[in-house]
Amino acid sequence: MQILPISTTISIVSTTVNYGGTANLEIAIANQEPFVAFQFDLHFPEGITINTSNVVLTNRKSDHTISASLISSTVLRVISFSMTQQPFSGSSGAVVVIPLQTNTLLPNVYDLALQSVTITNANSQNIPANIVNGNLTIQKIQQTIDVPLSIVKIYGDANFTLPATASSGLPISYTSGNNNIATVSGNTVTIVGAGQTTLFASQGGNAIYLPAETKETTLQIAKANLTITANDATRLAGEPNPTFTMSFEGFQYTDTEADIDELPQISCNADENSPAGNYEIYLTGGNDNNYEFTLISGTLIVGPVGIDDLQVTNYDLRVYPNPTTGELRIENEELRIKRIENGELRIENEELRIKRIEIYDIEGRKQKIIVNYQLSIINSINISHLPAGVYCLNIIFDNNYLVTKKIIKL
């Protein structure tokens, strides 16, 4: 007896879905002989749910009806037939679509199997059929990282948190392209120096998410401003210049003068032969990787020979506002004179009369003289006629004591 080959095949069309998604699983029948009904049990993994009301026939149907029911938590029974014995159209293709809700089933490849298969022709005869099982692939979800293209900070700014987020909500790892500019711990950036570096944000994924594409952010650290001022100095004519010093305003973090790459040079054109007057103390050059310098000159006051080296404490004689646009106020509550005599510091309280007030520009040129000035608690003088610049205010008392103040006219 000749055995004829089986000419009908029922198969599971393998499908792929993202984690948490719903896969529309197709069951296909390839046939040479017309069939009017079929029945099968679909075995699927634990964790998948099926809403039986959503199981539908494809457009190969005629007047066929379908019944889908769960006979266990992992087995779906599907039955379809025609009351008028109408055949399904065509000779291949899907006959039924089954939505599989994957829920929290982790990404993997899962086996799907057909059992208890029956395919019937119009004569109510069973048609022998091959069974081809398939699988369901749940794949990891793609994720992206959102970062700003660039971040601009200034040397001296506080630590800051990187504003990057992953679409997965998973934590992001950061690295710095140059730890001499900035370091990263967790998502906190610590500024180390001025300059430019690249910050890299990455997320390696997990059981559900694929690794994200690494994103880059350009971090620009601008230099901080450091004001360096040549300190004012005094000496008598004929004496050598004192050692000039400078002061600093604007250091960041724990920086000090010792951290500056190259200090400015400090100098003055006056020498021992220079006559009494005011001379500019210059600051030139210097540089640093983390600071932009603002250099402010000081004033060397060379006093005439025979006048004592005197100073007035700041809280006893105050000249303000400084800088000023015109009016200078001189305030005295209790004038306390400090004088150096024979190497000893002496402090005296005296009722003093100002003999004259002299104003010099930075080049030592005399600009204004006021004589026989009676100092009360608060007095004022007007310098609105002077051009903007730095000036030296010499206050000479009737006992030849000399007090000097540097003023700035706006």
C-alpha positions as CSV (number, residue, x, y, z in Angstrom):
1,M,0.0,0.0,0.0
2,Q,1.3,3.4,-1.0
3,I,1.7,5.9,1.8
4,L,0.9,9.4,0.7
5,P,2.8,12.4,2.1
6,I,1.0,14.7,4.6
7,S,0.2,17.8,2.7
8,T,-1.2,20.1,5.5
9,T,0.9,21.9,8.0
10,I,-0.2,24.0,11.0
11,S,2.5,26.2,12.4
12,I,3.2,28.8,15.0
13,V,4.7,31.9,13.5
14,S,7.5,32.9,15.8
15,T,7.3,36.5,16.9
16,T,9.3,39.1,18.8
17,V,8.0,41.8,21.3
18,N,9.6,44.3,23.6
19,Y,9.6,43.7,27.3
20,G,6.1,44.4,28.8
21,G,4.5,44.5,25.3
22,T,1.8,42.5,23.7
23,A,2.7,40.1,20.9
24,N,0.1,39.2,18.2
25,L,0.9,35.6,17.7
26,E,-0.3,34.1,14.4
27,I,-1.2,30.4,13.8
28,A,-0.9,29.5,10.1
29,I,-2.2,26.6,8.1
30,A,-0.7,25.6,4.7
31,N,-3.1,23.2,2.9
32,Q,-3.6,21.6,-0.4
33,E,-7.0,20.1,0.6
34,P,-9.8,22.6,1.6
35,F,-10.6,22.5,5.4
36,V,-13.7,23.8,7.1
37,A,-12.7,23.6,10.8
38,F,-9.8,23.3,13.1
39,Q,-9.0,22.9,16.8
40,F,-5.7,23.1,18.8
41,D,-4.3,23.6,22.3
42,L,-1.6,26.3,22.6
43,H,0.9,25.8,25.4
44,F,2.7,29.0,26.6
45,P,5.0,29.9,29.5
46,E,3.9,31.0,32.9
47,G,3.6,34.7,33.2
48,I,1.8,35.4,29.9
49,T,-1.8,36.3,30.0
50,I,-4.4,36.0,27.2
51,N,-7.7,37.8,27.0
52,T,-9.8,35.2,25.2
53,S,-12.2,37.7,23.8
54,N,-9.4,39.2,21.8
55,V,-8.5,36.0,19.9
56,V,-9.8,36.5,16.3
57,L,-9.9,34.8,12.9
58,T,-8.1,36.3,10.0
59,N,-9.6,37.3,6.6
60,R,-9.3,33.6,5.5
61,K,-12.5,33.0,7.3
62,S,-15.9,32.8,5.7
63,D,-18.9,32.4,8.0
64,H,-16.7,30.7,10.6
65,T,-17.0,31.2,14.3
66,I,-14.3,30.9,16.9
67,S,-14.2,29.9,20.5
68,A,-11.1,30.5,22.8
69,S,-10.9,29.3,26.4
70,L,-8.2,28.8,29.0
71,I,-8.1,25.2,30.2
72,S,-5.2,26.0,32.5
73,S,-3.0,29.0,33.3
74,T,-0.7,28.0,30.5
75,V,-2.9,26.3,27.9
76,L,-5.3,28.0,25.5
77,R,-7.9,25.9,23.5
78,V,-9.1,27.3,20.2
79,I,-11.9,25.9,18.1
80,S,-13.3,27.3,14.8
81,F,-15.9,25.8,12.4
82,S,-18.5,26.8,9.8
83,M,-22.1,25.8,10.4
84,T,-22.5,25.6,6.6
85,Q,-19.3,23.7,6.0
86,Q,-17.7,26.6,4.2
87,P,-13.9,26.1,3.7
88,F,-11.3,28.6,4.7
89,S,-10.0,30.6,1.8
90,G,-6.6,30.2,0.3
91,S,-3.9,27.6,0.7
92,S,-1.6,29.3,3.1
93,G,-1.3,32.0,5.7
94,A,-2.5,32.8,9.2
95,V,-6.0,31.7,10.3
96,V,-6.1,33.0,13.8
97,V,-4.3,35.8,15.8
98,I,-3.8,35.4,19.5
99,P,-2.6,38.5,21.6
100,L,-0.1,37.4,24.2
101,Q,0.4,40.0,27.0
102,T,4.0,39.5,28.3
103,N,3.5,41.5,31.5
104,T,6.7,41.3,33.6
105,L,8.2,38.2,31.8
106,L,11.9,38.9,31.5
107,P,13.6,39.2,28.1
108,N,14.4,35.7,26.8
109,V,13.3,33.2,24.2
110,Y,10.3,31.2,25.2
111,D,8.9,28.0,23.6
112,L,5.4,27.8,22.3
113,A,3.8,24.5,21.3
114,L,0.6,23.2,19.6
115,Q,-1.0,20.0,20.8
116,S,-4.3,18.1,20.3
117,V,-4.5,19.5,16.7
118,T,-7.5,18.6,14.6
119,I,-8.2,19.9,11.0
120,T,-11.4,18.8,9.4
121,N,-12.7,18.8,5.7
122,A,-16.2,19.2,4.5
123,N,-16.8,15.5,4.9
124,S,-16.1,15.7,8.6
125,Q,-12.9,13.8,8.0
126,N,-9.7,14.7,9.9
127,I,-6.9,15.9,7.7
128,P,-3.5,14.6,8.8
129,A,-1.2,17.6,9.5
130,N,2.4,18.4,10.3
131,I,2.9,20.5,13.5
132,V,5.6,23.2,13.5
133,N,6.1,24.8,16.9
134,G,7.6,28.2,17.4
135,N,8.8,30.6,20.0
136,L,8.2,34.0,21.5
137,T,11.2,36.3,21.9
138,I,10.9,39.1,24.5
139,Q,13.7,41.5,23.8
140,K,15.2,44.2,26.0
141,I,14.0,47.8,25.6
142,Q,16.2,50.4,24.1
143,Q,17.0,53.4,26.2
144,T,18.5,56.8,25.6
145,I,20.4,59.4,27.6
146,D,19.5,63.1,27.6
147,V,22.4,65.4,28.4
148,P,23.1,69.1,27.7
149,L,25.5,69.7,24.8
150,S,27.6,72.0,27.0
151,I,28.0,73.3,30.5
152,V,29.8,76.5,31.4
153,K,31.2,77.2,34.9
154,I,33.7,79.5,36.5
155,Y,36.7,78.4,38.5
156,G,35.5,78.8,42.0
157,D,32.0,77.6,41.5
158,A,30.7,75.0,43.9
159,N,30.3,71.3,43.1
160,F,27.3,70.7,40.9
161,T,25.1,67.8,39.9
162,L,25.1,66.7,36.2
163,P,21.7,67.2,34.7
164,A,21.5,64.0,32.7
165,T,18.6,61.5,32.7
166,A,18.1,58.1,31.1
167,S,14.7,57.2,29.6
168,S,14.8,54.0,31.6
169,G,15.1,55.9,34.9
170,L,18.2,53.8,35.7
171,P,21.2,55.6,37.3
172,I,23.8,57.0,34.9
173,S,27.6,56.6,35.3
174,Y,29.9,59.6,34.5
175,T,33.5,59.9,33.7
176,S,35.7,63.0,33.1
177,G,38.0,63.2,30.1
178,N,40.5,65.3,32.1
179,N,40.7,65.0,35.9
180,N,43.0,68.1,36.0
181,I,39.9,70.1,34.9
182,A,37.1,68.3,36.8
183,T,36.5,65.1,38.6
184,V,33.3,63.1,38.9
185,S,32.0,61.1,41.9
186,G,28.6,59.6,41.3
187,N,26.8,62.4,39.5
188,T,28.6,65.3,41.3
189,V,31.3,67.3,39.5
190,T,34.1,68.9,41.4
191,I,36.0,71.7,39.6
192,V,39.8,71.3,39.7
193,G,41.1,73.8,37.2
194,A,40.1,76.2,34.4
195,G,39.9,74.8,30.9
196,Q,37.8,72.4,28.8
197,T,37.1,68.7,29.2
198,T,34.5,66.2,28.1
199,L,32.1,64.5,30.5
200,F,30.9,61.1,29.4
201,A,27.5,59.8,30.5
202,S,26.7,56.0,30.1
203,Q,24.1,53.5,31.2
204,G,25.0,49.9,30.9
205,G,21.4,48.5,31.0
206,N,20.1,45.6,33.0
207,A,17.8,42.6,32.6
208,I,15.2,44.7,31.0
209,Y,17.0,47.5,29.2
210,L,19.7,47.5,26.6
211,P,22.9,49.6,27.2
212,A,22.4,53.2,26.2
213,E,24.6,55.0,23.7
214,T,27.2,57.0,25.6
215,K,26.6,60.7,25.4
216,E,29.1,63.5,25.7
217,T,28.9,67.0,27.3
218,T,31.5,69.7,26.9
219,L,32.4,71.3,30.2
220,Q,34.0,74.7,29.9
221,I,35.6,76.2,33.1
222,A,36.3,79.9,32.7
223,K,39.1,81.5,34.7
224,A,38.2,83.4,37.8
225,N,39.1,87.0,38.2
226,L,41.9,87.8,40.7
227,T,42.6,91.4,41.6
228,I,46.2,92.1,42.5
229,T,47.0,95.5,44.0
230,A,50.4,97.0,44.5
231,N,50.3,98.1,48.1
232,D,51.0,101.8,48.8
233,A,54.4,102.6,50.3
234,T,56.1,105.7,51.8
235,R,59.7,106.8,52.3
236,L,61.7,110.0,52.7
237,A,63.6,111.6,49.9
238,G,67.1,110.2,49.6
239,E,66.2,106.8,51.0
240,P,66.2,103.6,49.0
241,N,62.8,102.3,47.9
242,P,61.2,99.9,50.4
243,T,60.4,96.3,49.4
244,F,57.2,96.6,47.4
245,T,54.4,94.2,48.2
246,M,51.1,93.2,46.6
247,S,47.8,92.1,48.0
248,F,45.2,89.7,46.5
249,E,41.5,89.6,46.3
250,G,39.5,86.8,44.7
251,F,41.3,83.6,45.5
252,Q,39.0,80.6,45.2
253,Y,38.8,77.4,47.2
254,T,42.0,77.2,49.3
255,D,44.3,78.9,46.8
256,T,47.0,81.3,48.1
257,E,49.7,83.4,46.5
258,A,51.9,80.2,46.5
259,D,49.5,78.6,44.0
260,I,50.0,81.3,41.3
261,D,51.9,80.0,38.3
262,E,53.8,83.3,37.7
263,L,53.3,86.4,39.9
264,P,53.4,89.9,38.3
265,Q,56.5,91.9,38.5
266,I,56.3,94.9,40.8
267,S,58.4,98.1,40.2
268,C,58.6,101.8,40.5
269,N,60.5,104.5,38.5
270,A,61.5,106.3,41.7
271,D,65.0,105.9,43.1
272,E,67.1,107.5,45.8
273,N,67.7,110.6,43.7
274,S,64.0,111.1,43.0
275,P,62.6,114.3,44.5
276,A,59.7,114.3,47.0
277,G,56.4,113.5,45.3
278,N,54.1,110.6,44.4
279,Y,55.2,107.8,42.1
280,E,53.3,104.9,40.6
281,I,54.1,101.4,41.7
282,Y,53.6,99.2,38.7
283,L,52.4,95.7,38.3
284,T,53.2,94.0,35.0
285,G,53.0,90.5,33.5
286,G,52.3,87.3,35.4
287,N,49.9,84.6,34.5
288,D,48.0,81.6,35.9
289,N,46.0,78.8,34.5
290,N,43.0,79.4,36.8
291,Y,42.9,83.2,37.1
292,E,42.6,86.3,34.9
293,F,44.5,89.1,36.5
294,T,43.3,92.6,37.2
295,L,46.3,94.6,38.1
296,I,46.0,97.8,40.1
297,S,48.9,100.2,40.7
298,G,49.9,101.5,44.0
299,T,51.5,104.8,45.0
300,L,55.0,105.4,46.4
301,I,54.9,108.6,48.4
302,V,58.3,110.2,48.8
303,G,58.2,112.7,51.6
304,P,60.5,115.7,52.0
305,V,63.4,115.3,54.3
306,G,62.7,116.3,57.9
307,I,59.1,115.2,58.1
308,D,58.5,112.3,60.5
309,D,57.3,108.9,59.3
310,L,53.7,109.2,60.5
311,Q,50.5,107.3,59.9
312,V,46.9,107.7,61.2
313,T,44.9,104.7,62.2
314,N,42.0,104.0,59.8
315,Y,39.4,104.3,62.5
316,D,40.5,107.8,63.5
317,L,40.9,109.6,60.2
318,R,38.6,108.5,57.4
319,V,38.4,109.9,53.9
320,Y,35.2,108.9,52.0
321,P,33.6,108.1,49.6
322,N,36.5,106.5,47.9
323,P,36.1,106.3,44.9
324,T,34.3,109.6,44.6
325,T,32.8,111.6,41.8
326,G,33.6,114.9,43.4
327,E,33.1,115.4,47.1
328,L,35.6,114.0,49.7
329,R,34.6,114.0,53.3
330,I,37.3,113.9,56.0
331,E,36.0,112.5,59.3
332,N,37.8,112.7,62.6
333,E,36.5,111.6,66.0
334,E,39.6,111.5,68.1
335,L,42.8,112.0,66.1
336,R,45.4,109.6,67.1
337,I,48.9,110.2,65.7
338,K,51.4,107.3,65.6
339,R,55.0,108.4,65.0
340,I,58.3,106.6,64.9
341,E,61.0,108.4,66.8
342,N,64.4,107.0,67.4
343,G,63.1,103.5,66.5
344,E,60.3,103.7,69.0
345,L,56.5,103.9,68.3
346,R,54.9,106.8,70.2
347,I,51.1,107.5,70.3
348,E,49.9,111.0,71.0
349,N,46.5,112.6,71.3
350,E,46.6,116.3,70.3
351,E,44.3,119.0,69.2
352,L,45.7,119.4,65.7
353,R,45.2,122.0,63.0
354,I,45.7,121.1,59.4
355,K,48.3,123.4,57.8
356,R,47.5,122.4,54.3
357,I,46.0,119.6,52.1
358,E,47.9,118.7,48.9
359,I,46.5,116.5,46.1
360,Y,49.0,114.9,43.6
361,D,48.2,112.8,40.5
362,I,49.9,109.4,40.0
363,E,52.8,111.1,38.2
364,G,53.6,113.2,41.2
365,R,52.2,116.5,39.7
366,K,50.5,118.7,42.3
367,Q,46.9,119.3,41.4
368,K,45.4,121.3,44.4
369,I,46.5,122.9,47.6
370,I,44.2,123.9,50.5
371,V,45.8,125.9,53.3
372,N,44.8,126.7,56.9
373,Y,42.1,124.0,56.9
374,Q,40.3,123.7,60.2
375,L,39.5,120.0,60.9
376,S,36.3,119.5,62.8
377,I,34.5,116.1,63.2
378,I,33.4,115.9,59.6
379,N,34.6,118.2,56.8
380,S,34.6,118.0,53.0
381,I,36.6,119.2,50.0
382,N,35.5,119.2,46.4
383,I,37.6,117.6,43.6
384,S,35.0,117.4,40.9
385,H,37.2,119.5,38.6
386,L,39.9,116.8,38.5
387,P,39.9,114.3,35.7
388,A,39.3,110.7,36.6
389,G,42.3,108.9,38.0
390,V,44.2,107.9,41.0
391,Y,45.5,110.6,43.3
392,C,47.4,111.0,46.5
393,L,45.9,113.1,49.3
394,N,48.6,114.6,51.7
395,I,47.3,116.1,54.9
396,I,50.0,118.1,56.7
397,F,49.3,119.2,60.2
398,D,50.7,122.4,61.9
399,N,53.3,120.3,63.8
400,N,54.5,118.9,60.4
401,Y,52.9,115.5,60.9
402,L,52.0,114.0,57.5
403,V,49.1,111.7,56.8
404,T,48.6,110.3,53.3
405,K,45.6,108.6,51.6
406,K,45.2,107.3,48.1
407,I,41.9,108.3,46.5
408,I,40.2,107.4,43.2
409,K,38.3,110.0,41.3
410,L,35.6,108.6,39.0
